């Protein structure tokens, strides 16, 4: 009875709600790619033309200031229209669809559990009691979804604040048409205000992380999930408030203004690398400079992150993984679990949902699956990472890549079903990473015609070598594709959110060498840590890991001296 209701009533409704929520995300992406980015490119090109034209002294440089005024007005007006419209549509869609989905799913689940309880009460009392426990978990799941919506909205608030910061950065850079002096002066002024937005976004982030920690602690207790109770340690993220206060003056008067100055240096690095590589082809050089946003804002050559989640369907392979201890279905699903006697750091931060939905599988269905087999329960899927966590990792990657002159867009998150023990966990110990390259081939990469501007980012079920957090297969010299990156999701997120962009850094030509402390994205713990620099970064500086100026130089050296990269990024 319960299986029939789940397959024929609950799952179709849950799939519809899931598709609607994904459509909300696609609306935002579509506006960014099809409306916002073309407008930004036009403004950037116009600013560059303003900057390069000679000043008409007979009218007090009226040609430059009029051109500047036009670009500023266009930038502000389009930002207001496009950005406000984008966020209003996205937020209204998300809130309405999520709330309706929570209510509808909860009502259907309550009816389903009660029907199952009364049908089984006299024929199978144990199943009837299981239905009641599932009902308790359904209520917990509904609360989880409500708090999850709060966390997602806080994420969105942080992104809105950062959008304001990007507008301020663009306005500051627009004064560069008047020369280096004006560029430095107004860069410092607008850098101050951008630092305010960065600080506010950081405050929102720690509020989000604290709410997420409370969510994990409370729901872990309610569902008797020891793994999730441990993740409730995230509430101690409230201590970031202390560092936010200590960093305030440094952010306002040093870090913020310096960031815009650094962008000026980044632009010079990019222009120099392109000029040296394409000097013999002036038309292509001009196209490349336009493509990279030289002379305008936003600055960065376009590229794409292609995110995938490894997935295992409910079949015999998955039963073997659970039985052997590779995957604990109860722990991953957030059901009654002792976390295999391990600290949550060693556990997978994924999810177990009915296939095609975002609805967590019930404990009864997991019990029946393990005891009776896949045919006894509706189809479900284990994902290597929680979808919302993956989205946050991608946001971090996009934001950090801008500091080395790469402007990423993001494709929708897709899943890659696997049934091969080599991939769960990923065996990265073979010569030259052959298993990872095989995995990348499954998402369409090959050694002959892969587009290097598209960077696969695959979330995997851990590695055989448990010391690994991520792995990059990059295009270096004679070593050719398939290329891409893999990573595993781990607790705490505030530490491991930088793993995907670290691996993308390797993809773009960066190494560990020369990175000495945890405030640098390309730092590796095995190299040792300069605690003085780390404390300076997190207590007085930006408060998060960053790329260095040398990283930007190395990225653009790779982009412009690797023939295949040059051909793909600057055709």
C-alpha positions as MATLAB code, in Angstrom:
seq = 'XXXXXXXXXXXXXXXXXXXXXXXXXXXXXXXXXXXXXXXXXXXXXXXXXXXXXXXXXXXXXXXXXXXXXXXXXXXXXXXXXXXXXXXXXXXXXXXXXXXXXXXXXXXXXXXXXXXXXXXXXXXXXXXXXXXXXXXXXXXXXXXXXXXXXXXXXXXXXXXXXXXXXXXXXXXXXXXXXXXXXXXXXXXXXXXXXXXXXXXXXXXXXXXXXXXXXXXXXXXXXXXXXXXXXXXXXXXXXXXXXXXXXXXXXXXXXXXXXXXXXXXXXXXXXXXXXXXXXXXXXXXXXXXXXXXXXXXXXXXXXXXXXXXXXXXXXXXXXXXXXXXXXXXXXXXXXXXXXXXXXXXXXXXXXXXXXXXXXXXXXXXXXXXXXXXXXXXXXXXXXXXXXXXXXXXXXXXXXXXXXXXXXXXXXXXXXXXXXXXXXXXXXXXXXXXXXXXXXXXXXXXXXXXXXXXXXXXXXXXXXXXXXXXXXXXXXXXXXXXXXXXXXXXXXXXXXXXXXXXXXXXXXXXXXXXXXXXXXXXXXXXXXXXXXXXXXXXXXXXXXXXXXXXXXXXXXXXXXXXXXXXXXXXXXXX';
ca = [
       0.000    0.000    0.000;
       2.686    2.515    1.034;
       4.769    1.686   -2.044;
       1.796    2.155   -4.356;
       0.932    5.537   -2.810;
       4.554    6.692   -3.022;
       4.973    5.626   -6.662;
       1.590    6.738   -7.996;
       0.729    9.779   -5.876;
       3.637   11.244   -3.935;
       6.473   10.824   -6.440;
       4.643   12.448   -9.424;
       3.712   15.446   -7.246;
       7.242   15.701   -5.831;
       8.752   15.547   -9.318;
       6.489   18.373  -10.462;
       7.523   20.512   -7.481;
      11.203   19.700   -8.124;
      10.911   20.719  -11.783;
       9.180   23.950  -10.765;
      11.973   24.793   -8.305;
      14.597   24.097  -10.955;
      12.698   26.370  -13.357;
      13.009   29.177  -10.772;
      16.775   28.695  -10.766;
      16.867   28.621  -14.565;
      15.044   31.969  -14.768;
      17.831   33.661  -12.832;
      20.536   31.976  -14.934;
      18.760   32.898  -18.167;
      18.538   36.570  -17.207;
      22.218   36.630  -16.241;
      23.384   34.969  -19.455;
      20.969   36.374  -22.030;
      20.298   39.871  -20.690;
      22.740   40.982  -18.009;
      25.967   39.754  -19.586;
      25.356   41.235  -23.101;
      24.512   44.612  -21.538;
      27.638   44.476  -19.348;
      29.754   43.618  -22.398;
      28.332   46.571  -24.324;
      29.014   48.966  -21.452;
      32.528   47.555  -21.066;
      33.320   48.084  -24.749;
      31.911   51.606  -24.635;
      34.032   52.454  -21.594;
      37.127   51.215  -23.380;
      36.382   53.385  -26.402;
      35.870   56.357  -24.089;
      39.176   55.654  -22.428;
      41.160   55.290  -25.660;
      39.820   58.321  -27.538;
      41.793   61.571  -27.511;
      40.574   64.456  -25.404;
      39.018   67.405  -27.254;
      40.637   70.253  -25.363;
      38.625   72.909  -27.191;
      35.514   71.818  -25.258;
      37.196   70.912  -21.975;
      37.281   67.197  -22.833;
      33.513   67.176  -23.410;
      33.773   64.064  -25.580;
      35.219   62.056  -22.685;
      32.920   63.263  -19.943;
      29.844   62.946  -22.150;
      30.860   59.396  -23.097;
      31.507   58.660  -19.424;
      28.124   60.069  -18.424;
      26.327   57.892  -20.983;
      28.047   54.710  -19.825;
      27.393   55.473  -16.140;
      23.698   56.171  -16.768;
      23.346   53.015  -18.874;
      25.190   50.955  -16.267;
      23.046   52.176  -13.369;
      19.709   52.030  -15.207;
      20.298   48.562  -16.640;
      21.571   47.317  -13.281;
      18.423   48.522  -11.558;
      16.095   47.106  -14.204;
      17.888   43.831  -14.871;
      19.162   43.015  -11.378;
      16.022   44.013   -9.521;
      13.865   42.204  -12.082;
      16.074   39.122  -11.896;
      15.959   38.873   -8.119;
      12.263   39.697   -7.783;
      11.338   36.998  -10.302;
      13.728   34.494   -8.724;
      12.700   35.116   -5.114;
       8.953   35.248   -5.718;
       9.141   32.066   -7.781;
      11.281   30.277   -5.192;
       9.179   31.272   -2.179;
       5.831   30.477   -3.789;
       6.885   27.149   -5.291;
       8.756   26.008   -2.162;
       5.982   26.912    0.269;
       3.289   25.303   -1.889;
       5.495   22.237   -2.311;
       6.080   21.910    1.453;
       2.370   22.167    2.246;
       1.183   19.829   -0.533;
       3.835   17.203    0.151;
       3.210   17.242    3.905;
      -0.547   16.832    3.465;
      -0.105   13.959    1.018;
       2.464   12.284    3.265;
       0.232   12.549    6.340;
      -2.654   10.972    4.423;
      -0.345    8.278    3.052;
       1.125    7.373    6.459;
      -2.290    7.279    8.158;
      -3.782    5.083    5.416;
      -0.803    2.736    5.680;
      -1.088    2.680    9.470;
      -4.770    1.677    9.515;
      -4.420   -0.827    6.654;
      -1.468   -2.543    8.338;
      -2.619   -2.203   11.950;
      -4.086   -5.705   12.156;
      -2.192   -7.429    9.341;
       1.362   -6.155    9.948;
       1.673   -4.204   13.234;
       5.407   -3.615   12.760;
       4.760   -1.959    9.392;
       2.025    0.127   11.026;
       4.474    1.385   13.661;
       7.013    2.097   10.924;
       4.402    4.246    9.194;
       4.017    6.312   12.368;
       7.787    6.780   12.638;
       7.832    7.820    8.975;
       5.111   10.348    9.809;
       7.342   11.823   12.516;
      10.175   12.038    9.989;
       7.823   13.650    7.461;
       7.094   16.457    9.918;
      10.829   16.803   10.591;
      11.461   16.903    6.820;
       8.865   19.662    6.435;
      10.604   21.672    9.152;
      13.897   20.950    7.408;
      12.477   22.328    4.150;
      11.245   25.493    5.897;
      14.631   26.130    7.507;
      16.287   25.194    4.222;
      14.272   27.911    2.512;
      15.491   30.400    5.127;
      19.096   29.344    4.459;
      18.607   29.681    0.690;
      17.034   33.133    1.093;
      20.007   34.235    3.199;
      22.251   32.967    0.385;
      20.270   35.095   -2.033;
      20.521   38.158    0.218;
      24.296   37.733    0.262;
      24.367   37.525   -3.542;
      22.170   40.625   -3.858;
      24.588   42.556   -1.640;
      27.501   41.338   -3.751;
      25.641   42.480   -6.876;
      25.526   45.967   -5.346;
      29.267   45.670   -4.714;
      29.886   44.763   -8.345;
      27.933   47.833   -9.443;
      30.072   50.036   -7.196;
      33.208   48.400   -8.564;
      32.058   49.125  -12.118;
      31.311   52.749  -11.271;
      34.736   53.147   -9.707;
      36.484   51.696  -12.734;
      34.504   53.933  -15.087;
      36.622   56.910  -13.909;
      39.677   55.237  -15.456;
      38.771   56.941  -18.748;
      40.251   60.127  -17.207;
      43.659   58.569  -16.629;
      45.597   56.671  -14.007;
      45.316   59.385  -11.356;
      41.522   59.525  -11.496;
      41.419   55.742  -11.692;
      43.427   55.392   -8.477;
      41.539   58.127   -6.599;
      38.018   57.027   -7.429;
      39.053   53.384   -7.233;
      39.976   53.985   -3.590;
      36.747   55.893   -2.892;
      34.454   53.335   -4.477;
      36.630   50.568   -3.067;
      35.692   51.831    0.390;
      31.984   51.495   -0.360;
      32.453   48.140   -2.048;
      34.236   46.974    1.115;
      31.085   47.885    3.047;
      29.049   45.567    0.807;
      31.664   42.801    1.131;
      31.544   43.106    4.908;
      27.745   43.031    4.955;
      27.744   39.973    2.679;
      30.173   38.279    5.062;
      27.866   39.040    8.006;
      24.956   37.512    6.092;
      27.108   34.446    5.380;
      27.875   33.807    9.038;
      24.212   34.310    9.922;
      23.335   31.735    7.262;
      25.952   29.287    8.530;
      24.762   29.741   12.114;
      21.128   29.159   11.112;
      22.281   26.088    9.192;
      24.089   24.837   12.299;
      20.990   25.296   14.451;
      18.982   23.509   11.768;
      21.362   20.540   11.800;
      21.424   20.330   15.590;
      17.655   20.525   16.092;
      16.737   18.224   13.220;
      19.503   15.798   14.117;
      18.011   15.472   17.602;
      14.454   15.101   16.286;
      15.450   12.410   13.780;
      17.954   10.700   16.134;
      20.708   11.173   13.548;
      24.084   11.391   15.310;
      25.806   12.500   12.084;
      23.582   15.534   11.760;
      23.829   16.346   15.458;
      27.586   16.609   14.992;
      27.132   18.929   12.011;
      25.235   21.119   14.447;
      28.699   22.178   15.618;
      28.306   24.680   12.805;
      26.536   26.917   15.317;
      29.993   27.848   16.581;
      30.339   29.708   13.301;
      28.804   32.576   15.275;
      32.399   33.195   16.396;
      32.948   34.630   12.909;
      31.138   37.681   14.230;
      34.237   38.421   16.283;
      36.502   38.298   13.225;
      34.007   40.380   11.245;
      34.356   43.138   13.827;
      38.164   42.911   13.931;
      38.329   43.080   10.138;
      35.958   46.011    9.665;
      38.513   48.843    9.623;
      40.959   46.836    7.542;
      38.230   46.002    5.019;
      37.090   49.620    4.700;
      40.400   51.426    4.539;
      42.779   48.850    3.086;
      41.302   45.657    1.623;
      38.433   47.306   -0.277;
      40.447   50.089   -1.956;
      43.335   47.698   -2.581;
      41.062   45.234   -4.378;
      40.155   47.825   -7.012;
      43.825   48.759   -7.346;
      44.600   45.065   -7.745;
      42.000   44.914  -10.517;
      43.940   47.631  -12.306;
      47.079   45.499  -11.995;
      45.142   42.417  -13.129;
      43.958   44.288  -16.212;
      47.557   45.231  -17.055;
      48.617   41.584  -16.613;
      45.838   40.367  -18.901;
      46.500   42.999  -21.558;
      50.235   42.322  -21.540;
      49.743   38.555  -21.910;
      47.259   38.968  -24.770;
      49.449   41.523  -26.561;
      52.490   39.277  -26.363;
      50.557   36.261  -27.633;
      48.571   37.951  -30.424;
      50.735   40.889  -31.494;
      51.013   39.527  -35.031;
      47.217   39.391  -35.435;
      45.777   42.849  -34.541;
      42.168   41.903  -35.327;
      42.269   38.827  -33.124;
      44.030   40.825  -30.396;
      41.204   43.382  -30.456;
      38.600   40.604  -30.256;
      40.480   39.027  -27.352;
      40.718   42.325  -25.456;
      37.004   42.890  -25.941;
      36.202   39.333  -24.894;
      38.269   39.729  -21.712;
      36.610   43.042  -20.805;
      39.851   45.020  -20.973;
      39.145   48.668  -20.263;
      35.741   48.113  -18.688;
      33.861   46.150  -16.070;
      33.250   43.354  -15.313;
      36.772   42.223  -16.070;
      37.401   38.610  -17.072;
      37.353   36.259  -20.003;
      34.165   34.169  -20.204;
      34.217   30.466  -19.313;
      31.734   27.896  -18.033;
      31.541   25.633  -14.999;
      29.850   22.329  -15.838;
      28.663   20.820  -12.519;
      27.831   17.111  -12.108;
      26.871   14.987   -9.116;
      27.746   11.310   -9.107;
      24.632    9.270   -8.365;
      23.864    5.671   -7.503;
      20.383    4.289   -8.188;
      18.591    1.913   -5.834;
      19.870   -1.403   -7.141;
      22.060   -4.283   -6.109;
      25.212   -2.173   -6.468;
      23.893    0.282   -3.882;
      22.953   -2.548   -1.480;
      26.513   -3.843   -1.745;
      27.911   -0.376   -1.031;
      25.807   -0.115    2.121;
      26.552   -3.654    3.290;
      30.303   -3.167    2.799;
      30.241    0.107    4.739;
      31.195    2.338    1.813;
      27.883    4.255    2.017;
      25.661    4.353    5.079;
      22.232    5.037    3.596;
      20.731    6.000    6.947;
      23.482    8.527    7.670;
      23.388   10.066    4.175;
      19.583   10.262    4.262;
      19.584   11.848    7.727;
      17.560    9.042    9.281;
      18.167    7.223   12.573;
      21.926    6.613   12.523;
      24.966    6.295   14.776;
      27.132    7.737   11.955;
      28.983    4.394   11.790;
      30.774    5.429   14.955;
      32.673    8.099   13.004;
      32.968   11.844   13.255;
      30.810   13.566   10.642;
      33.981   14.927    8.983;
      34.578   11.400    7.656;
      31.023   10.990    6.366;
      29.534   11.865    3.007;
      27.591   15.136    2.894;
      25.136   13.918    0.250;
      21.447   13.125    0.021;
      19.136   10.156   -0.611;
      16.001   11.178   -2.541;
      13.273    9.552   -4.593;
      14.490    9.612   -8.186;
      13.667   12.863   -9.944;
      12.683   14.658   -6.726;
      14.242   16.431   -3.756;
      12.234   14.378   -1.254;
      14.264   12.358    1.246;
      13.589    8.620    1.242;
      11.743    7.316    4.304;
      13.414    5.028    6.824;
      10.859    2.305    6.065;
      11.749    2.327    2.377;
      15.460    2.107    3.209;
      14.716   -0.822    5.556;
      12.670   -2.614    2.885;
      15.259   -1.909    0.198;
      18.056   -3.450    2.255;
      15.976   -6.420    3.363;
      13.821   -7.177    0.305;
      15.618   -5.546   -2.632;
      15.004   -2.713   -5.083;
      11.686   -4.056   -6.392;
      10.096   -3.683   -2.971;
      10.362    0.139   -2.886;
      10.010    3.128   -5.221;
      13.145    4.039   -7.171;
      15.496    6.352   -5.277;
      18.935    7.857   -5.837;
      21.946    8.636   -3.657;
      23.761   11.840   -4.647;
      27.360   12.602   -3.769;
      26.527   16.119   -2.554;
      23.513   18.041   -1.359;
      22.230   20.235   -4.187;
      22.115   23.491   -2.190;
      25.631   22.938   -0.839;
      26.864   22.378   -4.400;
      25.248   25.646   -5.510;
      27.074   27.533   -2.764;
      30.401   25.965   -3.751;
      29.800   27.095   -7.337;
      28.966   30.639   -6.222;
      32.241   30.774   -4.315;
      34.132   29.481   -7.359;
      32.599   32.114   -9.635;
      33.358   34.936   -7.214;
      36.963   33.912   -6.631;
      37.745   33.246  -10.309;
      37.049   36.907  -11.089;
      40.179   37.846   -9.135;
      42.345   35.992  -11.674;
      40.480   37.358  -14.698;
      38.115   34.479  -15.490;
      34.364   35.162  -15.543;
      32.497   31.896  -15.091;
      28.885   31.202  -15.860;
      27.337   28.015  -14.490;
      25.308   25.317  -16.159;
      22.531   23.581  -14.279;
      23.606   20.805  -11.910;
      23.256   17.398  -13.582;
      23.663   13.863  -12.274;
      25.903   11.072  -13.513;
      24.602    7.611  -12.477;
      27.407    5.078  -11.941;
      27.553    1.377  -11.129;
      31.285    0.803  -11.020;
      33.239    0.195   -7.809;
      36.169    2.178   -9.257;
      34.115    5.348   -8.915;
      32.652    4.776   -5.418;
      34.974    5.799   -3.881;
      37.075    7.159   -6.749;
      40.299    5.231   -7.237;
      42.721    8.068   -7.987;
      45.849    6.044   -7.331;
      46.303    4.661  -10.825;
      48.969    5.978  -13.174;
      48.163    9.499  -14.465;
      44.680    9.419  -12.943;
      43.277    6.975  -15.512;
      40.100    6.311  -13.514;
      39.301    9.998  -13.218;
      39.827   10.467  -16.946;
      37.450    7.569  -17.607;
      34.898    9.303  -15.384;
      35.364   12.557  -17.302;
      34.769   10.735  -20.564;
      31.338    9.768  -19.228;
      30.377   13.463  -19.077;
      31.491   14.054  -22.657;
      35.175   14.994  -22.372;
      37.758   13.537  -24.728;
      41.346   14.091  -25.752;
      40.631   15.363  -29.260;
      38.109   18.199  -29.401;
      37.177   19.147  -25.835;
      36.405   22.814  -25.248;
      38.831   24.049  -22.590;
      36.560   27.015  -21.745;
      34.115   24.505  -20.236;
      35.384   23.113  -16.925;
      33.699   19.939  -15.589;
      33.252   20.018  -11.807;
      32.242   16.574  -10.529;
      31.170   15.856   -6.948;
      32.254   12.295   -6.118;
      31.689    9.787   -3.311;
      35.112   10.360   -1.775;
      38.459    8.862   -2.749;
      40.224    5.591   -2.018;
      43.019    7.813   -0.704;
      41.029    9.423    2.119;
      43.548   12.279    2.421;
      42.350   13.664   -0.921;
      39.701   16.380   -1.042;
      39.820   17.016   -4.785;
      41.705   16.209   -7.967;
      42.293   18.021  -11.264;
      43.065   16.545  -14.678;
      44.572   19.527  -16.463;
      45.976   20.285  -19.895;
      49.738   20.656  -19.439;
      52.272   20.365  -22.242;
      52.206   16.863  -23.677;
      49.541   15.688  -21.220;
      46.217   15.963  -23.026;
      42.566   15.397  -22.059;
      40.096   14.453  -21.038;
      40.364   17.306  -18.568;
      38.233   18.382  -15.628;
      38.015   18.369  -11.852;
      36.528   16.231   -9.090;
      36.003   16.921   -5.396;
      34.263   15.486   -2.357;
      31.954   17.428   -0.042;
      32.965   17.521    3.619;
      32.065   19.144    6.914;
      32.632   21.956    7.778;
      31.492   23.710    4.629;
      33.150   27.000    5.614;
      36.521   25.255    5.164;
      35.875   22.938    2.230;
      33.859   25.328    0.041;
      37.196   26.346   -1.506;
      38.093   22.854   -2.727;
      36.262   23.130   -6.097;
      37.873   26.478   -6.968;
      41.249   25.121   -5.771;
      40.933   22.307   -8.318;
      39.705   24.722  -11.001;
      42.856   26.724  -10.238;
      44.928   23.644  -11.105;
      42.887   23.273  -14.298;
      43.851   26.870  -15.205;
      47.547   26.182  -14.753;
      48.211   26.856  -11.064;
      50.347   24.806   -8.661;
      50.842   24.635   -4.892;
      54.368   26.005   -5.020;
      54.814   29.434   -3.449;
      51.634   29.290   -1.363;
      52.445   29.382    2.299;
      49.281   29.817    4.347;
      45.576   28.993    4.643;
      44.542   32.429    3.378;
      45.588   31.383   -0.137;
      43.291   29.255   -2.288;
      46.135   27.234   -3.806;
      47.716   26.445   -0.417;
      48.135   22.784    0.526;
      48.253   21.735    4.227;
      51.167   19.375    3.599;
      53.333   22.421    2.791;
      53.010   23.767    6.334;
      51.192   26.902    7.420;
      52.433   30.424    8.122;
      50.142   31.139   11.073;
      51.076   34.806   11.190;
      49.850   35.403    7.645;
      46.803   33.230    8.255;
      45.753   35.222   11.328;
      46.432   38.477    9.490;
      44.110   37.390    6.672;
      41.276   36.101    8.821;
      41.407   38.636   11.663;
      42.350   41.828    9.825;
      42.129   41.119    6.098;
      39.520   39.736    3.725;
      38.528   36.918    6.116;
      38.575   34.212    3.461;
      40.972   32.408    1.146;
      42.001   34.325   -1.979;
      44.068   33.982   -5.112;
      47.313   35.955   -5.191;
      48.609   38.384   -7.817;
      51.128   35.751   -8.858;
      48.244   33.326   -9.403;
      46.661   35.750  -11.875;
      49.944   36.045  -13.770;
      50.296   32.248  -13.923;
      46.696   31.767  -15.125;
      47.162   34.221  -17.981;
      50.494   32.701  -18.867;
      48.708   29.355  -19.237;
      45.813   30.886  -21.187;
      48.057   32.637  -23.697;
      50.979   30.214  -24.086;
      49.039   26.940  -24.263;
      47.996   26.738  -27.938;
      44.788   24.798  -27.268;
      43.733   27.180  -24.472;
      44.500   30.242  -26.575;
      42.454   28.834  -29.459;
      39.446   28.071  -27.253;
      39.437   31.134  -25.007;
      40.366   33.654  -27.713;
      39.297   32.345  -31.129;
];
